[in-house]
Amino acid sequence: GMTGLETAEYLAVRGNRIMVCEMLPQLAPDTFVYHVVKTQLALAAQGVAVRKNTQVTGIEDGYVLYHDLVTGIDGKLPAEVVVMSLGVKPDRSLLDAANARFENVVVLGDTYKPGNIPNAVSNVFHRLKKM
């Protein structure tokens, strides 16, 4: 997703060698294509390597283990530091407490349904409009 790509860009601009491993055949498929292409161009300009269809399966001292989902080949990539961006999951741990104390609790944004910024803003708009 965009969080991983933008993190890679941030680190690459600061002189780090970066390899992005993406399980899907497409980078950030739920993101507006302009943002993805712009970020891909910036990554390419910094020499960032991108491996699509690549599932990270483990980490060893000095290596990231992976499985190529197209060829079925397992391998390892040298790494000094690993940054993992694994998506979002709603944190509803306070919802029961909020419902117990307040009459009208509305769950919004990524807590309602994980997604991207336009979806979260749209969700907030439509849910508040019903109130």
N, C-alpha and C positions, 0 to 999 in steps of 0.2 A: 504494500500500500504506500500511500504518499508519506506516511510517517517514516518508514524505512528509507525511502528514496531521498527524502529531504535530510535525514540524518546522515546518509552516505555522502550527500553533496556537502553538508556542513563539515564533515570530517575530511573529505578530499581537498576542499579549498584550503584547509589548514595543513596540507602536506602529507596526509596519510595515504597509503596505498589501500584501495578498497576493492572488495569483491562482493557483489550483491548476489545472493542466491534466492531465487523466487520459485516456489513450488508450482505456481500457475504458469500457463503458456503465455500470459499477458501480464504486463506490469500494471498495477493499480487499476483493475478493470472497472471499478465503481467510481472512478474519478473522472472529472471533465477532461477530455482528451488533450486539450491545449496545455493544461498543467503538467500532464504526464510527459508529453513530447518536449515541452520546455525544460523540464527537469532531466529527461534523458539526454538532451543536447548538452546541458551543463555538466552532467556526469561524464559524457564522452569527452568533452573538452578537458576534463581533469584526469582522463585516463582510467576511469572506473570501469572495471569489467563487470558484466552482468550475465549471470547464468539463469536462464528460465528453465522451467520443468526440472528444477533441482531441489530435492528435499534434503534438508539438513537432518542427519540421523544421530549425530553425536559429536562430542568434543573430546579430544585427547590433548595431552601436552603438546602445544605447538601446531595442532591440526584441527580442522573442521572435517568431520566425516559426512559424506553425502551419498545420495542415491539419485542417479539420473533417471527420471521417470519416462524418458523416451527410449533410451538404449537399454535400460535395466542395469547399467554398470554402476558399481559402487567405487568410491574413490575418496581421497583426502586432499585437502587444500591447506598449505601452510598458513598459519595465523598466529599473530602475537596477541591480538585482542579480538574478541567476538562481541558484536552488538546484535541482539536479537529483537526484532520487531514482529510480534506475533499476533497482531490484531487486537480487537477490543472485546470485552465481555462486560455486560452491565454489572454494577455493584449495587445491589439492592439491600445491603446489610442493615441500613437504617430505616428501611421502608416500614417495617412493622412497628418500630418505635414511633415514627412520625404519625402513622395512622392511629396509634393509641392515644396520642396527645393532641392531635389536631383534627378538626372536623372535615376539612377539605384539603386533601393532599393530591397534588397533580405531579405525575412522573413525566419528565420531559427529556428531550435530547437523547444522548447515548444511553442514559439509564432506562429510557423507555424502549429504544431499539437502536443498537449500535449501527453506525453508518458514517457518512461523510458530513462535512459542515453544511452543505446545502440541504441535505435530508434532515439534519438535526434542527436547523432553523425553520424549515418548513413544518416539521413536526410540532415545534413549539407554537408557531403561528396558528396552525389548525386546531391544536388541542386547547389553546387559550381562547380562541375565537368561539368555541363551544360553551365557554363558561358564562 
